[in-house]
Structures are given as C-alpha cells and as structure tokens.
C-alpha cells in the first residue's frame, strides 16, 4: 500500500496502520491505561524540553508529541508510530516528522508487544540514526521500569568482520520505580523526572 492509498481509507481504519516499506502492519488501538502512561511520559518530557529551551543549555528547540508518524523516506511509504517522540522543531507547524529530526523515540510496552515487534522497531529507529530510544515497562497498572538506549555506530570491529547492522542501540540506563526516587539524564537535554509525576 502507498501513503496515497492509505489517505483514502476512513480515518478510524487508517490510524491503525503503519507502513513498513509499503507493507501494511496493523497497530491495534491501545488500551486507556497505555494511553494514560504515554501522556504522562510525554508531559514530563515536554516540561523538561521547555526548561532546557528557556535556559538555552544546550541550545536547541524541541517538540514532544504522542503517537505521531515518523517517516523514514520521502515517499512516506515507510513509517512507524512511536508512543511518544521528541523531535527538533519543524519549520512549519504541520510538517511531517522525519526520522532525522527525532531525538527520542519511545514505546510503552504491553503484553501484546512481541519480542520480534519490539526488536524490529528498535532496529528501524537505530538504522534511521535516531540517537535515543526509550522503553517503558508497565507492571500491575503502573510504570515499573524505564530503559534508555543510546545509538552506537559499529566502527571498531576487527578486519573482515561486517555487522548485520551498522547502527545499534545499547542500553545506557535502567531506572526501576522501587529503587529510584528520581530519573536523571543529561542528554539530549537535561531531564529530571520524579517517579511521583508518573504515578499521580
């Protein structure tokens, strides 16, 4: 299917579809609990992005949204829809989000997410050069774990070794609700999140 054909479908059908190199992949509508936690994570990321923009450290302009298509090519026939996304401010308010503008792509994991689906999305974001990937795990109706991954380029391999993928994510942080009182990260801009903000 092409993006043009997708746009002809009724909105309630089209918004349940991702295109993976023109192949239709059904993305079921998330449950309210899933949406609630996407919104909470998005809200705290937006608060931190705004604080960074006010201080100008580091310099940049960021936008935070939930469930927006991230496009991997100009034909728009290849896109994923992360649960939350932080990206560089666009020239026009209604411009599409290109993968090269994204600084964080994030997913709220639920039991319906299979390992193949999770790893496939992660690999796609890495291949596109998105510098940060976040995974949020829910347990018993609450956010239990936040895992943060950074993009790594495969450059220091022995002669004759060719990686399957030139770019991969490596886990850099794991924040566990029971252990940690606060989430702190320095990149892509200073991020401070109190677990209480995610629980309220």
C-alpha positions, 0 to 999 in steps of 0.5 A: 500500500502507498501513503496515497492509498492509505489517505483514502481509507476512513480515518478510524481504519487508517490510524491503525496502520503503519507502513513498513516499506509499503507493507501494511502492519496493523497497530491495534488501538491501545488500551486507556491505561497505555494511553494514560502512561504515554501522556504522562511520559510525554508531559514530563518530557515536554516540561523538561524540553521547555526548561532546557529551551528557556535556559538555552543549555544546550541550545536547541528547540524541541517538540514532544508529541504522542503517537505521531508518524515518523517517516523514514523516506520521502515517499512516506511509504515507510513509517512507524508510530512511536508512543511518544517522540521528541523531535527538533522543531519543524519549520512549519507547524504541520510538517511531517516528522522525519526520522532525522529530526527525532531525538527520542523515540519511545514505546510503552510496552504491553503484553501484546508487544512481541519480542520480534515487534519490539526488536524490529522497531528498535532496529528501524529507529537505530538504522534511521540514526535516531540517537535515543530510544526509550522503553517503558515497562508497565507492571500491575497498572503502573510504570515499573521500569524505564530503559534508555538506549543510546545509538552506537555506530559499529566502527571498531570491529576487527578486519573482515568482520561486517555487522548485520547492522551498522547502527545499534542501540545499547542500553545506557540506563535502567531506572526501576520505580522501587529503587529510584526516587528520581530519573536523571539524564543529561542528554539530549537535554537535561531531564529530571523526572520524579517517579511521583509525576508518573504515578499521580 
